[in-house]
């Protein structure tokens, strides 16, 4: 989605000044696998404090494009589950 390209969002999240910056930038990307076992994207997370998630086959409106994935992401976030 060119409205919110993930390259630009990944760049600013990597440049963001905060106490966990070095740890976040050193964290490896991992597959984002939903509760249902679907490989739905790529995630980078540090210490359950900051997470960057790229959802496959989705555009600007993830809940419209990938509703089950969006719900899983939201449930993980609201329950403070690690990604």
For each residue, the residues with C-beta under 8 A, 3 or more apart:
1: 4 5 58 59 60
2: 5
3: 59 60
4: 1 8 9 60
5: 1 2 8 9
6: 9 10 54
7: 10 11
8: 4 5 11 12
9: 4 5 6 12 13 52
10: 6 7 13 14 52 54
11: 7 8 14 15
12: 8 9 15 16
13: 9 10 16 24 50 52
14: 10 11 24 25
15: 11 12
16: 12 13 21
17: 21
18: 21 50
19:
20: 23 24 46 47 49 50
21: 16 17 18 24 25
22: 25 26
23: 20 26 27 46 47
24: 13 14 20 21 27 44 45 46 50
25: 14 21 22
26: 22 23
27: 23 24 44 45 46
28: 44
29: 42 43 44
30: 42 43 44 45
31: 39 41 42 43
32: 39 40 41 42 43 53 54 55 73 83
33: 37 38 39 40
34: 37 38 40 68 69 72
35: 72 75
36: 68 72
37: 33 34
38: 33 34 68 69
39: 31 32 33 56
40: 32 33 34 55 56 66 69 72
41: 31 32 53 54 55 56 58 69
42: 29 30 31 32 53 54 56
43: 29 30 31 32 51 52 53 54 83
44: 24 27 28 29 30 51 52
45: 24 27 30 48 50 51 52 82 83
46: 20 23 24 27 49 50 51
47: 20 23 50
48: 45 51 80 82 83
49: 20 46
50: 13 18 20 24 45 46 47
51: 43 44 45 46 48 83
52: 9 10 13 43 44 45
53: 32 41 42 43 73 83
54: 6 10 32 41 42 43
55: 32 40 41 58 62 65 66 69 70 73
56: 39 40 41 42 66
57: 65 66
58: 1 41 55 61 62 65 66 69
59: 1 3 62 65
60: 1 3 4
61: 58 64 65
62: 55 58 59 65 66 69 70 73
63: 66 67 70 71
64: 61 67
65: 55 57 58 59 61 62
66: 40 55 56 57 58 62 63 69 70
67: 63 64 70 71
68: 34 36 38 71 72
69: 34 38 40 41 55 58 62 66 72 73
70: 55 62 63 66 67 73 74
71: 63 67 68 74 75
72: 34 35 36 40 68 69 75 76
73: 32 53 55 62 69 70 76 77
74: 70 71 77 78
75: 35 71 72 78 79 81
76: 72 73 79 81 82 83
77: 73 74 80 81
78: 74 75
79: 75 76
80: 48 77
81: 75 76 77
82: 45 48 76
83: 32 43 45 48 51 53 76
